[in-house]
Amino acid sequence: MKGSFLSAVYGIIVITLSGLVCCPVMGQVPTQKRLTEADYGLWGTMGAEQISPKGEWASYRMEYESNADTLFVVNTQTHQRYFFAGASMGRFNTDRTFAYNRKDMLVLVDLNTGEDIRIPDVARYDFSADGHYLITLEKGQKEQKQQQLVIRKDGKVIDVIANVTEFRWNEANTMLVYATATNGIAMAGYLILQKTYAKQPIISSSVQTYTVLRWQYKGNNVAFFGNSGGKIELYRYEIGSGKLYVLKSTDVIFPKVMEIDPNQNVPLSLSRDGEKVFFGITASTVTDNSMPDDAVEIWHAKDKKIYPKRKLAAKVKREDYLAVWDVKDNSVRQITTIDQPWSMFNGTQDYALTASPWQYEPKTKMIADMDYYLVHPQTGKRELLLKEQSGFIDKLGISPDGRYITYYKESNWWVYDLKNKTHTNVTKGLDVSWDNRATDPGNELKVWGQPGWSVDNRWALYYDYNDIWAISPDGLERKRLTRGKEKQLRFRFDASAVSDGQPNSKGRSIYRYDLSKKVLLTALDLYGGAAGYYMLEPKKTEQPLVMDNSFVSKLQKAKDSDAFIYVTQRFDHPPCLMFKKSMNQPATILAQSNPQHQLYEWGKSEMIHYSDSKGRLLNGALFYPAGYDPSKRYPMVVYIYEIVSRDVNNYVNPTLHNTIGFNITNLTADGYAVLLADIAFEKGNTGFSAVDCVTKAASKVIEMGVADARSIGLMGHSFGGYEANFIITQTHMFATAVSGAGVSDTTGSYFTINLDDNTPDGWRYENQQYRMGWSFFENQEAYYRNSPLFNASNIKTPLLTWAGKQDTNVQPRQAAAFYAALRRLQKEHVMLVYPNEGHIFYNSKNQEDLTRRMQEWLGCYLKGEGKREWMKGDWEK
């Protein structure tokens, strides 16, 4: 059966790619047919796109619900192509060789001849930077439980290292460090995989095993643990000099009553200069503070941690703390403590920031504010740096040169100069909004971002709503690099624009951008919804690279040429893999996913615009029904959450496997218009803001002549479920509504302990998504006013609710409370409860069931198809 399906799919692909289709305009088809559930299995998802080093080949993968997954490789000039059924983990090695896995088999394909080499029993593989070496981790010849590292150079096996327990490449893929264990003898060593192959030992022992191998970032030093019957030693090895240093918990320099902890709750790492090793330590003695399940629970109202969190924490018998071993100075210093367990280093790791996440608990925010202390690792001296500063890591940054710390406070970006010990407001006086306070009052304060620094450390880089700014650390030079505001575009650095990214312990990585070169930007059209790419050149304004009325993503440049690939899609055009030989060359299609799309009737999408009662202009993504006839009006489903219109150009595969039962393509194929309506919120009036915006959006589509005013349904999940519950208490516009995992009782939810994080949910109302802006005790009337439960008597709309019985986020008692209210009020309502599901559904049968029931419910109330048996009460049967 699977074979016939593959044949059908490949048959379509061969015909289509031979010239009938170009992207984004698909070929002419005489007669299109209606999409049915029986056709859904033809659709697959494109992914894993790659381009070879010189840009001569590209690859991609198609995944299907039937598991008939296939890996494709296509020549970017001749369009010659290979396909490999059941393959995964594809990778180019130069422009001649392509490697992939099929189960435990590694296959190496010569792209010039099509011939392949197959290597069985391969668990992992990788190539060296120069492409000459292939390293595979394979099952051993004698003992299948053991693994061996096989080294091949230019296709020939040159070495085999038996009984490998662990190995790790360096950043440049020119060396790797490995550990082995054979007949009670353990060893650590390293390989040089450059022009000349070399294998060098580091240490061997009959009493130790070696684990957690770590490289210095872009360096030649290695750190790892040695374990001898539970006694842990820490090693640092210099590849250049061959010096091996060892640290023991019994050394005089080691903190008293502490010992080395290898469990990686505190990750092992080396400093960027390679002189220091960061590792975890813990108390030498075990303290059992566990709380018996049958003990009396004692809940103190002023506790920093409520009882469930304290009980969970008490199961940890020994806390882990960050320590630094300075090899050069022969010192060990503990950085974090039980009072200050959070840490982050400055750019050169000369200083650490520490803080306590619990200091300002009980919190009214998702993450409580913290006092940040500056700690010098060499002396252990601590000094207060920031008082009651946000605990959100995106409001804190560090410069690569180690001199500056950036932080967001009082609606501005500040810079602390470690050398001069000065705080400077670097954005003061600029008429720019750096956060969402103006656009989304009541929600948690979110900054637009501080992506990093320029490579010369001259500029700190910041995002406002539209644009990218470069500001000197002293705030005296400030320039806007892009002109998105004037174009209604939002510019951000693409991930590929990062010139250098340095990891940081328990904090933000340090990203640097080379502004003296061309830099790739992502662009989002905030009005029309298109997404694509621009190029920013030095001393010039940004220029479009790939930007049209579609969703363009996954741009990848070839390593050794100007060629690049990207994926483009619209709702009415499946994703296409595109190729450009250079910026100024025309684009060509390499692969069109789901070419069978053209055989079926399909809807189209467009961005519509409407205003709320306060005059704020909003977007809505409108999806037209398949086979749309402008002379007719159609039933419409309105889906809501917060900002949802940016999906306007997303292609949606038809499927029954939907985690929340909602699928735009299923609905448009079934004759519905679908509207994704954006909502602008007013602080303390969340529910009424939703009513205002959503009714205005629906009215707009009615005025356009698309939607039948008598047949409009409303749908939402989670926060959108709350909105749907509330909206139908205030308007009778909607013929029916579907609410999934939504809050109905805002007051009850406010006082609920969330089982996801064992925290009372009040903060979600005071300072987050529910946007009340006050505690319940400060404005009870607002909570009651915006509660679906307290307004349930107004409901006339037939309502379907669904919940997962194991939902630990919005607990199913919320659906049950609404059910009880609507039962008492004798409203038209059905509640579905799925026993083994959570906030969203993962079981495929439950996904199918929910999707079908939702479509049947909509069919009844928007199309007059009549009630299915499950929709009838016992009195109706």
Disulfide bonds with the S-S distance in Angstrom:
Cys23-Cys576 1.89
